C-alpha cells in the first residue's frame, strides 16, 4: 500500500503542475468604473466596503480526463501531464495485476463462498493438480509480460525484481548483455525450462527416474536451445554465456564448493571438462555399446588426470570433495546447528576413511565371509560413534534423517 501511495503521489504532483501551469498569473483585474460615476472621497467614519472577487478556473482537473479503457491512450495522457516513465510502468503493472487477478484465483480452485464446514484444504490436495495451477499462473504472467512490453517496452520480471530489491538466477548472470538482448535471452531460457519441465513431469518431485525416450527428448531440447542461443548472441557474448550458464560451467562450480577457488583454477577445470563434454556430454551411457562406453570412460579418466595435474593433489582432493553432495548437506547441517564450519570437512573426511577401510575388508581374500561381516559391523559402529561425537546428538539425528548418512551403516 505504501508503494501505491507513493506512486499515486507522483501522478498527483504531475497533475498539479499541469493545473497550476494554466491558472491566471498575478492578481485578479479590478473591475472598470461606469462612465458617469464620480470618485467619492472616503468617509473616515464609514468603513470601506470589501469587494471579494471570485475567479472561476476553466481548466479544472478531473482524474477521468486521464483514465481510458485503451491503455495506449491512458499512457499518452499520463505522459502529457509529465508523469515519470517509472511511475507509468508501476501504474500499468498494478492495473494488470488487478485486472487478471480473477484468472489466478480461478486457477487455484478455491471456493468463492467458503463455509466453516467445508473440507476445502484437504480436498484441494487431491482435487487440484499443482502442476496445472502453476502452468496456468505462468500463462497469465506471460500475457502480462507481452502486454507490458508492447505498451512501454520493458521486461515485467525485471520490473518486479527492481521493486522488491531482488535479482533472480538469470538476471545476476546476464549483466554482460544489454537490456533488450537480456530480455530476449531470459524469455528463450524460460521457454526451454518450461519445455524440459513438461518432459520431466513427476521426476521433478523425485517420484520416478527418466526413461530412455525422455532422456533422448531432453537431449534434443538442449541442443535446440544451444542453437537458438548461438543465433541470438555474438561470439564474444556466447563465450560469456557459456562461462555463466552452460551445464559444463555449472558442474565446475558445483565441484568448487568450499574451495574458494581462483579464476585460473576454474578455467583449468572448465577447459578440461568442456573438451570432454563437447564430445561425450550429449551421449547417454545406457544407450552406448560396450566398446563405445569403454572409450567414453577412458576419456573421462584422461580428463580427471589432466585436472589433477593442473590443480595438484591437495586442491584436486578438495575439488572431489566439492563434487560430493554429502559435503554440501553437511555444510548446511553445521550452519543450522551453529557448529564450527570445520565440522563438515571433518565428518566428510571420516566418510572417505570409512569407505576406504570398507573396500579393503571386502576385497581381503584372507578373511572369511563371517570375519568380513563382523569387521564391517565393527567399522559401522565406530563410524557412527565418531560422527555422533563430532556433530552432537541433535545434528547427528538430522544427518541420518537427511538420507545422506547411509555410508555410516554400509
Secondary structure, 3 states (H helix, E strand, C coil): CHHHHHHHHHHHHHHHHHHHHCCCCCCCCCCCCCCCCCCCCCCCCCCCCCCCCCCCCCCCCCHHHCCCCCHHHHHHHHHHCCCCHHHHHHHHHHHHHHHHHHHHHHHHCCCCCCCCCCCHHHHHHHHCCHHHHHHHHHHHHHHHHHHHHHHHCCCHHHHHHHHHCCCCHHHHHCCCCCHHHHHHHHHHHHHHHHHHHHHHHHHHHCCCCCCHHHHHHHHHHHHHHHHHHHHHCCHHHHHHHHHHHCHHHHHHHHHCCCCCCCHHHHHHHHHHHHHHHHHHCCCCHHHCCHHHHHHHHHHHHHHHHHHHHHHCHHHHHHHHHHCCHHHHHHHHHHHHCCCCCHHHHHHHHHHHHHHHHHHHHHHCCCCCHHHHHHHHHHHHHHHHHHHHHHHCHHHHHHHHHCCCCHHHCC
